[in-house]
Amino acid sequence: MSERHIETVCVRGAYRPESGQPRQIPIIQSTTFQYATSRDMAALFDLEASGYFYSRLQNPTCDIVAAKITALEGGTAGMLTSSGQAANFFALFNLANCGDHFVSASSIYGGTFNLFDVTMRKMGIEVTFVRPDCTEDELHAAFRPNTKALFGETVANPALTVLDIEQYARVAHAHGVPLVVDNTFPTPVMCRPIEWGADIVTHSTTKYMDGHGVAVGGAIVDAGRFDWMAHADKFPGLCTPDESYHGITYAEKFGQGGAFITKCTAQLMRDFGSTPSPQSAFYLNLGLESLHLRMPRHCENGQAVAEFLTTRPEVVAVHYCGLPSDPYYELGRKYLPHGSCGVVSFELKGGRAAAETFMRSLKLAAIETHVADAVTCCLNPATSTHRQLSDEQLAAAGVPAGLVRMSCGLESKEDLIADIAQALDAVR
Ligand SMILES: Cc1ncc(COP(=O)(O)O)c(C=O)c1O
């Protein structure tokens, strides 16, 4: 973390214009960069000099925004990706090769679950899922000799479970692997996983960091603390020469603070090209400038809505770690003492039919697949994302038919509650 407070980093982090330069970060809308001699370019291609040559790998606008997110999370190096999906894929594929394995909490975003359980398996990388609140012994038991990482979400989408980051870090480190934490929902304003032992932090910046439903994006931040060379047998990609870069060994040349992100940029961005546009990075930065003001308001609205829902007879369960009745209340108090996020999920007594009536009756909350936005939005998985499943299948997947996920935006909490109240009246 820079020596400045997080509010200052949100507004001013990473960009220091000199006299006469623009106040706002410049959008360098250029695919390529020109050099005086081919020798100058060769030094860049050999990773002997730092600089830009092609925006598929790096772009100055994106790098300013990545540096701000890195400062917010308290890391040593960071990069932007074109989506949160790309961030999580890159973070793990930078560690695990075909034939390797990693462990993940099971309550994670459905798209990430699919990436791990289907697509990465096709690439020969195995995953073992564990209950997010499993015992430490169960967590140890999931590890194998070829395990390369442990993964979890600080506050899971949509289950809203809270990760015991210290416990996960302890177990990961006992097995000589890094802990990767997706910190999308709390953002560094509400929780900084690196302070609790996480080694790599990922984000879907599409959510609160952008905050206005404008640009899909992702980010990866390295805490710079994991000693790759001490576990060189596990991480040959970082600790042995990369022949595609003239035999550079990332951990030797770029050290603990820079090896992970340099390899991820130089190899994975080069080969997969999941890079954001400079224009999208510019929009993301506008979101970051007010993140410290928006997050407490999202949390305040989420808390008020969650408390209101517990008073209604139409609601059988409310999931929000700010409620003392929630199983994750104590973990929330430890890791998220000032609030978690604005997303609340609740179950309606009347199941699928009640959820349909409730959603149809809402006048303010928008029906969207999105979350973590200035505009309050909600979703009933049974009639949308999980539509193909029967009620029995939904129950088995831990998504009851009457479940509603509500992402509380920045409107007045009184208006949100009034809207929810009249929609619940229609369910009676
Ligand atoms: C926690 C979390 N991680 C990752 C993702 C994927 O991000 P994106 O949609 O930006 O690819 C999401 C998307 O909802 C998410 O909620």
The ligand as an SDF file (V2000), in Angstrom:
LIG
                    3D

 16 16  0  0  0  0  0  0  0  0999 V2000
  -16.8850  -12.7890   -8.2200 C   0  0  0  0  0  0  0  0  0  0  0  0
  -16.8080  -12.7610   -9.7100 C   0  0  0  0  0  0  0  0  0  0  0  0
  -15.6600  -13.0980  -10.3190 N   0  0  0  0  0  0  0  0  0  0  0  0
  -15.5400  -13.0970  -11.6660 C   0  0  0  0  0  0  0  0  0  0  0  0
  -16.5970  -12.7630  -12.4720 C   0  0  0  0  0  0  0  0  0  0  0  0
  -16.4370  -12.7700  -13.9560 C   0  0  0  0  0  0  0  0  0  0  0  0
  -16.2750  -11.4470  -14.3520 O   0  0  0  0  0  0  0  0  0  0  0  0
  -16.6170  -10.8830  -15.8240 P   0  0  0  0  0  0  0  0  0  0  0  0
  -18.1150  -10.9880  -15.9750 O   0  0  0  0  0  0  0  0  0  0  0  0
  -16.0970   -9.5010  -15.7770 O   0  0  0  0  0  0  0  0  0  0  0  0
  -15.8920  -11.7540  -16.7930 O   0  0  0  0  0  0  0  0  0  0  0  0
  -17.8260  -12.3770  -11.8850 C   0  0  0  0  0  0  0  0  0  0  0  0
  -18.9680  -12.0070  -12.7230 C   0  0  0  0  0  0  0  0  0  0  0  0
  -20.0710  -11.8160  -12.2600 O   0  0  0  0  0  0  0  0  0  0  0  0
  -17.9290  -12.3820  -10.4680 C   0  0  0  0  0  0  0  0  0  0  0  0
  -19.0660  -12.0300   -9.8440 O   0  0  0  0  0  0  0  0  0  0  0  0
  1  2  1  0
  2  3  1  0
  2 15  2  0
  3  4  2  0
  4  5  1  0
  5  6  1  0
  5 12  2  0
  6  7  1  0
  7  8  1  0
  8  9  2  0
  8 10  1  0
  8 11  1  0
 12 13  1  0
 12 15  1  0
 13 14  2  0
 15 16  1  0
M  END
$$$$
